[in-house]
Structures are given as structure tokens and as C-alpha cells.
Amino acid sequence: VQLVESGGGLVQPGGSLRLSCVASGFTFSRSLMRWYRQAPGKERELVANINSAGGSTNYADSVKGRFTISRDNAKNTVYLQMNSLKPEDTAVYYCNAIGAYWGQGTQVTVSS
């Protein structure tokens, strides 16, 4: 199993980023996928999840209305579109598959 995140970087407050996670080694199209994040000195927290078909999503209250999770099962990829970014969104963002597998993470830094 491999999960490879990309798309992180440095962005100013109010800006946008789109994270991608490419999966391999398991049946992606049948798998619940999640994005987590971990800020320095804090516990890892669930940001969003999406069911296997992509028709059901859930978000942490802190990102509702600003972040959108989506997936392309033909590309074995899950995305996290992040808009109206705030400094408190600064964290390492991780892709998770079916609660068991993790990517290496991608750093998102929101700062002026």
C-alpha cells in the first residue's frame, strides 16, 4: 500500500491550495478516504472524509465551508481543496485509507 501526498506549500492568509493523494496497492474505489492534519505540538485531527463513491462527505467544524474533499476513482486520487486559508490551518496534512494506511504528509504553511 502506498499513499503519496502532494500540493502543500507556503500560502498567504486568504489563499488557496489543492492537495492530492495518489493511492496504490489496494482497491481504492471501495475505500473510505480521509484527510488528517497535525500542527506542531498538537494531536493529529480529522479534517474530512469521503465515502468510496464520493457521494458522502464530512468535515471538521473548523474547515466547513472552506475545504472540499473529492475523489477520482479512475485516477486512484483523493483531493482536498482548501480555500480562505488561515494561519491556524498550518499543519502537516496526511492522507489516510480505511483507517489503516497513511501517507508521508505534505506541509501546509499559511503565513504573510
C-alpha positions as CSV (number, residue, x, y, z in Angstrom):
1,V,0.0,0.0,0.0
2,Q,1.3,3.4,-0.9
3,L,-0.2,6.9,-0.4
4,V,1.6,9.8,-1.8
5,E,0.5,13.4,-0.9
6,S,1.5,16.5,-2.8
7,G,0.4,20.1,-3.2
8,G,1.4,21.6,0.0
9,G,3.4,24.8,0.3
10,L,3.5,28.3,1.7
11,V,0.4,30.5,1.1
12,Q,-0.8,33.8,2.4
13,P,-3.9,34.1,4.5
14,G,-7.0,34.0,2.4
15,G,-5.2,32.0,-0.3
16,S,-5.9,28.5,-1.7
17,L,-4.2,25.2,-2.1
18,R,-5.2,21.9,-3.5
19,L,-3.7,18.7,-2.0
20,S,-3.6,15.4,-3.9
21,C,-3.1,11.9,-2.6
22,V,-2.4,9.2,-5.1
23,A,-3.1,5.7,-3.8
24,S,-1.9,2.3,-4.9
25,G,-1.8,-1.3,-3.6
26,F,-5.4,-1.6,-2.5
27,T,-8.9,-1.3,-4.0
28,F,-9.1,2.5,-3.9
29,S,-12.6,2.6,-5.4
30,R,-14.0,0.7,-2.5
31,S,-12.2,2.5,0.2
32,L,-13.2,5.3,2.6
33,M,-10.6,8.0,2.4
34,R,-9.7,10.7,5.0
35,W,-7.5,13.8,5.3
36,Y,-6.0,14.5,8.7
37,R,-3.7,17.2,9.8
38,Q,-1.2,17.7,12.6
39,A,0.0,21.1,13.8
40,P,3.2,21.5,15.9
41,G,2.6,20.4,19.4
42,K,-0.9,19.3,18.7
43,E,-2.6,15.9,18.2
44,R,-3.5,14.7,14.7
45,E,-7.0,15.7,13.9
46,L,-9.5,14.5,11.3
47,V,-10.2,17.2,8.6
48,A,-12.5,15.5,6.2
49,N,-13.6,12.1,4.9
50,I,-15.3,10.8,1.8
51,N,-17.0,7.5,1.1
52,S,-16.0,5.1,-1.6
53,A,-18.3,6.5,-4.3
54,G,-17.7,10.1,-3.4
55,G,-21.3,10.9,-2.6
56,S,-20.9,11.4,1.1
57,T,-18.5,13.8,2.8
58,N,-17.9,15.0,6.3
59,Y,-15.8,17.9,7.6
60,A,-14.4,19.2,10.9
61,D,-16.2,22.3,12.1
62,S,-13.1,24.3,11.7
63,V,-12.9,23.8,8.0
64,K,-16.6,23.6,7.0
65,G,-17.4,25.9,4.1
66,R,-13.7,26.4,3.3
67,F,-12.4,22.9,2.4
68,T,-13.8,20.4,-0.1
69,I,-12.8,16.8,-0.3
70,S,-13.3,14.9,-3.5
71,R,-12.0,11.9,-5.3
72,D,-11.4,10.5,-8.8
73,N,-11.6,6.7,-8.6
74,A,-10.3,6.4,-12.2
75,K,-7.1,8.1,-11.1
76,N,-6.9,6.5,-7.6
77,T,-6.7,10.0,-6.2
78,V,-8.3,11.9,-3.4
79,Y,-8.1,15.7,-3.2
80,L,-8.5,18.4,-0.6
81,Q,-9.3,21.8,-2.0
82,M,-8.5,24.4,0.7
83,N,-9.8,28.0,0.3
84,S,-9.8,31.0,2.5
85,L,-6.8,29.6,4.4
86,K,-6.0,30.8,7.8
87,P,-2.7,30.7,9.8
88,E,-4.3,28.1,12.1
89,D,-4.6,25.8,9.1
90,T,-0.8,25.5,9.2
91,A,0.0,21.8,9.7
92,V,1.3,18.7,8.0
93,Y,-1.6,17.1,6.1
94,Y,-1.9,13.4,5.8
95,C,-4.0,11.1,3.6
96,N,-5.5,8.1,5.2
97,A,-7.0,5.0,3.7
98,I,-9.7,2.9,5.5
99,G,-8.2,4.0,8.9
100,A,-5.2,1.8,8.4
101,Y,-2.7,3.3,5.9
102,W,-1.0,6.7,6.0
103,G,0.9,8.8,3.5
104,Q,4.1,10.7,4.4
105,G,2.3,14.0,4.7
106,T,2.6,17.4,3.0
107,Q,3.4,20.6,4.8
108,V,0.9,23.5,4.5
109,T,2.1,26.8,5.9
110,V,-0.3,29.8,6.0
111,S,1.6,33.0,6.7
112,S,2.1,36.5,5.4
